[in-house]
Amino acid sequence: MTSQASRRRDTAVIFQRMGRVRLFAVFMRPTAQYDVETERGRELMLDHLDWLLDLEDEGRLFAGGPFRADRDKDEEQPGCSASEGPVIDAGGVFVIGAESVEEARLIAAREPFLRAGWRTCTVRTWLLNEGRAVPVGRQVSEDFHGADPTLGTASWERVDETGKGA
């Protein structure tokens, strides 16, 4: 096992451990029409949940869920304030495997709230690099895209044949 101190300077070890798994994050934002307290809103919520479960059954859905902004204010940490605003102002996110960003956008366009005009969305390519979820993310990505060894090739990640940084 490589010690933590030596790993910090060994770009080959770092590069080898990075997941470089391409997935797509879909950030959903409610529009003015969004109201899940109405009968139509409850119907759309059930349609939305069914739709997500269909994506899960296909093996395409990596993760998903709402953001709980009302609770974030109580969880602020020094130097990490939730009151500075979100990176992307969204009501929720789901992460999927797809062949391309275009395919991810087509999948997102089928989301029931979006089709009804009750939500808008932003699709972003996301590279899952670290963490315990890398093996699961890799399986989702490969099922719908295939391995892509060119991902994550920033200059500091490139190594020569001796394993040293290029």
Backbone bond lengths (Angstrom), bond angles and torsions (degrees), N, CA, C in turn:
res aa  C-N    CA-C-N  psi(-1)  N-CA   C-N-CA  omega(-1)  CA-C   N-CA-C  phi
1 M - - - 1.457 - - 1.530 108.65 -
2 T 1.310 116.39 133.85 1.456 121.77 179.78 1.523 109.20 -75.74
3 S 1.323 117.38 134.09 1.460 119.76 178.31 1.519 109.30 -71.09
4 Q 1.322 114.98 153.58 1.463 120.06 -178.59 1.527 110.99 -61.38
5 A 1.318 117.24 -38.87 1.467 120.33 -178.27 1.523 111.58 -64.22
6 S 1.332 118.16 -43.09 1.461 119.29 -178.57 1.527 111.49 -74.39
7 R 1.333 117.60 -30.31 1.461 121.12 179.41 1.521 111.17 -64.40
8 R 1.297 117.52 -33.74 1.462 121.14 -176.49 1.517 112.64 -59.12
9 R 1.296 119.22 -24.68 1.462 122.03 -178.10 1.520 112.98 -112.03
10 D 1.308 117.72 -0.02 1.464 121.05 -176.78 1.526 108.87 -102.15
11 T 1.331 116.46 94.06 1.462 120.24 -176.24 1.515 112.34 -61.48
12 A 1.329 118.26 -30.25 1.466 120.68 179.04 1.519 110.38 -64.42
13 V 1.325 117.18 -42.62 1.464 121.14 178.95 1.529 109.69 -66.12
14 I 1.320 116.39 -43.80 1.464 120.13 179.06 1.527 109.87 -61.15
15 F 1.305 116.31 -48.82 1.466 121.25 -178.42 1.530 110.81 -59.91
16 Q 1.305 116.86 -41.76 1.466 121.60 -178.71 1.524 111.26 -63.08
17 R 1.305 117.17 -34.31 1.467 120.71 -177.09 1.516 113.62 -84.11
18 M 1.312 119.07 -17.76 1.459 120.98 -178.71 1.522 109.75 -69.38
19 G 1.325 115.65 136.78 1.454 120.12 -176.72 1.516 114.24 -70.50
20 R 1.340 117.48 -43.14 1.458 123.05 -177.19 1.532 111.89 50.74
21 V 1.324 115.83 45.20 1.461 122.28 -178.98 1.521 108.51 -97.35
22 R 1.332 116.95 119.37 1.467 120.60 -179.43 1.525 110.04 -88.53
23 L 1.302 114.17 120.81 1.455 123.10 174.44 1.525 107.22 -131.48
24 F 1.309 117.31 178.98 1.462 121.05 -179.66 1.522 109.74 -129.15
25 A 1.336 115.22 124.81 1.462 121.99 177.92 1.524 107.90 -95.59
26 V 1.314 115.60 130.04 1.469 121.74 178.66 1.525 107.18 -114.28
27 F 1.325 115.86 110.64 1.459 122.31 -179.79 1.529 108.15 -93.45
28 M 1.325 116.21 122.83 1.462 121.72 -177.50 1.526 109.55 -105.83
29 R 1.337 116.02 137.05 1.458 122.29 177.20 1.527 109.43 -124.52
30 P 1.322 117.43 135.75 1.476 118.91 177.02 1.528 111.07 -72.39
31 T 1.323 115.51 147.52 1.471 121.36 172.74 1.533 107.70 -97.75
32 A 1.309 116.84 -178.53 1.470 121.71 -179.63 1.533 111.78 -62.24
33 Q 1.328 118.20 -26.56 1.463 121.17 -179.34 1.529 113.56 -75.45
34 Y 1.324 117.07 -18.59 1.461 121.63 -173.35 1.528 110.75 -61.03
35 D 1.334 115.94 118.07 1.466 121.56 177.82 1.519 108.26 -157.64
36 V 1.310 117.04 96.45 1.466 120.68 -177.00 1.528 112.25 -80.41
37 E 1.330 117.09 3.41 1.468 120.32 175.65 1.525 111.30 -85.66
38 T 1.325 118.45 -12.05 1.463 121.77 178.50 1.527 109.51 -87.26
39 E 1.311 115.49 164.77 1.462 119.94 177.32 1.534 110.85 -60.34
40 R 1.331 116.47 -45.37 1.477 120.80 177.74 1.530 110.75 -61.35
41 G 1.319 116.93 -40.62 1.459 121.26 178.96 1.523 112.20 -63.19
42 R 1.327 117.10 -41.11 1.471 120.54 177.47 1.527 110.80 -65.60
43 E 1.333 116.42 -39.59 1.472 120.02 177.00 1.527 110.57 -62.37
44 L 1.341 115.92 -45.58 1.468 119.71 179.32 1.529 111.57 -63.70
45 M 1.337 117.57 -36.59 1.459 119.94 178.46 1.531 110.24 -63.95
46 L 1.312 117.48 -43.56 1.468 119.54 177.43 1.525 111.07 -63.79
47 D 1.342 116.83 -40.93 1.469 120.16 176.43 1.530 110.71 -61.83
48 H 1.342 116.05 -41.67 1.465 121.73 179.14 1.531 110.37 -61.44
49 L 1.329 116.75 -47.40 1.466 120.36 -178.94 1.523 110.95 -65.29
50 D 1.328 117.37 -41.10 1.470 120.41 175.20 1.522 110.91 -59.77
51 W 1.317 115.97 -42.88 1.463 121.15 -179.72 1.520 110.83 -61.40
52 L 1.350 116.56 -45.47 1.465 119.78 177.91 1.525 111.51 -62.94
53 L 1.332 116.90 -40.49 1.465 119.66 178.62 1.527 111.15 -65.02
54 D 1.338 116.81 -34.18 1.468 119.46 174.33 1.530 110.44 -62.51
55 L 1.336 117.02 -43.58 1.470 119.99 177.00 1.524 110.68 -61.96
56 E 1.323 116.45 -39.49 1.464 120.24 177.74 1.526 110.49 -64.34
57 D 1.334 117.30 -44.01 1.465 120.82 179.25 1.527 111.90 -61.75
58 E 1.333 116.73 -32.86 1.470 121.22 176.25 1.524 111.67 -71.61
59 G 1.334 117.27 -15.17 1.455 121.47 -174.93 1.514 112.45 84.25
60 R 1.321 116.59 9.41 1.464 121.85 -174.91 1.532 112.79 -88.03
61 L 1.323 118.03 -30.21 1.457 122.18 -175.77 1.525 110.32 -82.69
62 F 1.331 116.27 117.97 1.463 121.83 177.90 1.525 110.09 -84.98
63 A 1.328 117.00 -44.90 1.466 122.19 -178.51 1.512 108.69 -164.46
64 G 1.313 115.74 161.43 1.456 119.12 175.90 1.506 110.97 -172.82
65 G 1.323 115.48 159.24 1.454 120.82 175.89 1.502 112.41 160.19
66 P 1.346 115.44 168.76 1.464 120.52 -178.71 1.517 111.59 -82.16
67 F 1.340 115.55 156.89 1.454 122.12 168.83 1.518 107.15 -88.91
68 R 1.300 116.77 140.37 1.463 121.35 -179.66 1.518 109.66 -110.58
69 A 1.319 117.36 75.03 1.465 122.90 -176.48 1.517 111.97 -59.91
70 D 1.315 117.89 -32.66 1.458 120.24 -178.31 1.526 112.05 -63.19
71 R 1.312 118.32 -25.88 1.457 121.51 179.51 1.522 112.47 -94.23
72 D 1.333 117.91 -20.38 1.462 120.78 -177.26 1.522 111.87 -60.57
73 K 1.321 118.02 -34.60 1.466 120.78 -177.49 1.519 111.81 -61.92
74 D 1.329 116.96 -31.03 1.463 121.05 -179.74 1.525 112.01 -80.58
75 E 1.326 118.15 -8.92 1.460 121.46 -173.61 1.526 112.98 -112.71
76 E 1.332 117.59 20.18 1.457 120.00 -178.19 1.524 110.62 -66.82
77 Q 1.314 115.06 142.14 1.458 122.89 177.61 1.522 107.87 -116.19
78 P 1.333 117.80 151.30 1.471 119.02 176.75 1.530 110.89 -54.91
79 G 1.323 115.95 130.68 1.458 121.11 178.93 1.516 114.00 79.06
80 C 1.321 117.78 2.46 1.474 121.31 -177.29 1.520 107.83 -142.88
81 S 1.313 116.40 71.78 1.447 121.80 -172.82 1.519 112.31 -87.21
82 A 1.320 116.22 128.52 1.466 121.11 175.03 1.525 110.15 -73.68
83 S 1.317 118.97 -20.10 1.457 121.20 -176.38 1.527 112.81 -74.51
84 E 1.333 117.91 -10.39 1.460 120.41 177.88 1.521 111.62 -74.90
85 G 1.303 117.65 -7.32 1.452 122.05 178.10 1.510 111.91 100.42
86 P 1.309 115.89 153.43 1.463 120.44 -178.16 1.524 112.00 -74.54
87 V 1.319 115.96 157.60 1.457 121.33 175.19 1.525 108.63 -63.01
88 I 1.304 115.95 -47.13 1.464 122.28 173.57 1.517 106.13 -127.46
89 D 1.321 116.76 122.02 1.456 121.53 -179.00 1.523 108.32 -73.02
90 A 1.327 116.13 102.54 1.456 119.82 -175.44 1.519 110.31 -143.29
91 G 1.317 114.95 153.16 1.450 120.89 176.75 1.507 112.35 -85.97
92 G 1.318 117.18 -23.24 1.451 121.38 -179.67 1.510 110.57 -169.44
93 V 1.314 115.28 173.85 1.458 120.78 -179.02 1.521 108.98 -146.06
94 F 1.317 116.36 146.55 1.454 120.46 165.03 1.515 107.50 -134.87
95 V 1.317 115.19 149.12 1.459 122.11 -176.03 1.524 107.18 -119.77
96 I 1.337 115.50 128.26 1.468 120.41 -174.30 1.522 111.84 -131.45
97 G 1.305 114.48 161.35 1.452 121.50 168.98 1.519 108.66 -93.91
98 A 1.321 116.43 139.66 1.462 122.09 178.89 1.521 108.48 -156.61
99 E 1.321 116.30 161.00 1.463 122.21 178.59 1.521 112.11 -66.80
100 S 1.342 115.74 -34.79 1.463 120.61 -174.45 1.521 108.72 -157.42
101 V 1.329 115.98 169.59 1.453 119.66 175.65 1.527 110.24 -64.42
102 E 1.304 117.02 -32.36 1.470 120.08 177.51 1.526 110.40 -63.36
103 E 1.338 116.75 -44.77 1.467 119.32 177.96 1.527 110.16 -64.70
104 A 1.332 118.07 -40.08 1.468 121.00 177.96 1.529 110.51 -60.05
105 R 1.342 116.90 -39.84 1.468 120.06 177.75 1.531 111.36 -65.08
106 L 1.335 117.06 -39.43 1.468 120.46 177.92 1.527 110.99 -64.25
107 I 1.322 116.45 -39.93 1.468 120.45 177.62 1.523 109.49 -64.72
108 A 1.330 117.16 -47.18 1.461 121.24 -179.89 1.525 111.28 -60.47
109 A 1.320 117.45 -34.80 1.469 121.69 -178.27 1.528 111.98 -64.45
110 R 1.325 117.20 -16.95 1.469 120.69 179.19 1.532 112.65 -88.31
111 E 1.352 117.08 -3.78 1.464 120.09 -179.23 1.528 108.57 -63.46
112 P 1.341 119.01 130.02 1.467 121.68 -172.12 1.530 115.84 -57.68
113 F 1.323 119.16 -43.08 1.467 119.74 178.45 1.525 110.98 -63.77
114 L 1.314 116.89 -38.61 1.455 121.38 178.93 1.529 110.16 -64.29
115 R 1.326 116.85 -46.97 1.469 120.92 179.19 1.522 112.05 -59.81
116 A 1.341 116.22 -33.36 1.467 120.65 -178.69 1.528 112.36 -82.96
117 G 1.349 117.32 -6.19 1.457 120.48 -178.20 1.520 113.72 83.08
118 W 1.322 116.71 12.99 1.462 121.18 -178.37 1.525 112.23 -92.44
119 R 1.324 117.19 -9.03 1.461 122.32 177.05 1.522 108.99 -143.93
120 T 1.336 114.36 157.67 1.464 121.72 167.73 1.526 105.63 -119.97
121 C 1.322 115.84 167.58 1.467 116.93 179.61 1.520 111.31 -143.98
122 T 1.323 113.47 158.88 1.457 123.20 172.52 1.520 106.53 -128.05
123 V 1.321 117.29 128.06 1.468 121.91 179.04 1.523 107.73 -105.62
124 R 1.326 116.17 130.00 1.464 122.30 178.57 1.522 109.80 -130.25
125 T 1.323 115.83 139.09 1.460 120.18 171.30 1.524 107.16 -70.21
126 W 1.336 116.02 134.54 1.464 121.08 -179.01 1.521 108.85 -127.13
127 L 1.306 116.72 129.01 1.461 121.04 175.37 1.520 108.71 -99.79
128 L 1.310 115.58 114.98 1.460 121.91 175.43 1.514 106.54 -83.38
129 N 1.326 116.63 108.83 1.455 121.05 -174.63 1.515 113.55 -105.32
130 E 1.304 118.33 -38.11 1.446 120.87 -173.28 1.521 110.38 -130.68
131 G 1.327 114.40 157.56 1.459 120.34 171.64 1.509 113.70 113.48
132 R 1.306 113.86 170.13 1.458 121.37 -176.33 1.524 112.94 -71.23
133 A 1.323 117.15 -16.19 1.461 120.73 -178.53 1.523 113.02 -83.55
134 V 1.333 118.14 -5.46 1.474 120.86 -176.70 1.531 112.50 -54.58
135 P 1.341 120.57 -46.22 1.468 118.35 -179.45 1.529 113.48 -61.63
136 V 1.315 117.41 -39.65 1.466 120.37 178.65 1.524 109.67 -68.23
137 G 1.324 117.40 -44.95 1.466 120.91 177.44 1.510 111.80 -59.49
138 R 1.325 116.61 -39.87 1.467 120.55 178.99 1.531 110.41 -61.94
139 Q 1.330 117.13 -41.99 1.469 120.02 179.50 1.525 111.07 -63.82
140 V 1.339 116.98 -44.76 1.471 120.81 178.15 1.521 109.68 -60.30
141 S 1.319 117.05 -47.67 1.461 121.28 -178.25 1.519 111.51 -61.74
142 E 1.317 117.14 -46.71 1.467 120.36 -177.53 1.521 111.99 -68.07
143 D 1.336 117.61 -31.84 1.465 120.30 178.12 1.530 111.36 -63.44
144 F 1.325 117.23 -32.05 1.464 120.11 -174.30 1.514 114.09 -116.32
145 H 1.312 117.23 -3.96 1.459 118.95 -177.17 1.513 112.30 -138.58
146 G 1.305 117.43 -38.45 1.453 121.52 -172.78 1.510 109.98 94.33
147 A 1.300 116.94 159.04 1.460 121.46 -179.43 1.522 109.64 -64.89
148 D 1.316 116.35 142.68 1.459 121.21 178.73 1.522 108.83 -129.78
149 P 1.319 117.54 91.94 1.462 120.21 -176.19 1.518 114.28 -68.70
150 T 1.329 118.86 -8.46 1.464 120.16 -179.50 1.519 112.13 -84.73
151 L 1.326 117.83 -8.66 1.458 119.49 -178.96 1.519 110.32 -71.19
152 G 1.301 115.18 147.57 1.451 120.55 175.90 1.507 112.89 66.45
153 T 1.309 117.51 46.53 1.456 119.76 -178.68 1.518 111.35 -111.29
154 A 1.325 115.78 46.33 1.461 119.58 173.09 1.521 107.84 -62.51
155 S 1.323 117.24 156.21 1.462 120.24 -174.14 1.519 112.65 -56.45
156 W 1.318 118.13 -35.53 1.464 118.93 -179.30 1.520 111.86 -71.97
157 E 1.352 117.97 -15.73 1.460 120.98 179.12 1.529 112.60 -87.51
158 R 1.307 117.55 -19.89 1.459 120.08 -175.64 1.525 110.19 -72.73
159 V 1.306 114.88 137.21 1.454 119.68 178.24 1.517 109.61 -126.90
160 D 1.310 116.02 151.54 1.461 119.02 176.08 1.528 108.48 -89.47
161 E 1.332 116.57 -178.61 1.460 120.83 -174.82 1.531 113.63 -62.87
162 T 1.328 118.39 -18.32 1.470 120.09 178.75 1.530 111.14 -86.71
163 G 1.341 116.66 -5.30 1.450 120.17 -179.55 1.507 113.70 90.41
164 K 1.308 117.98 5.31 1.453 121.90 178.76 1.527 109.64 -94.74
165 G 1.304 116.04 153.41 1.458 120.79 179.42 1.511 112.05 -58.46
166 A 1.314 115.62 140.54 1.463 120.84 -179.14 1.503 110.95 -85.75
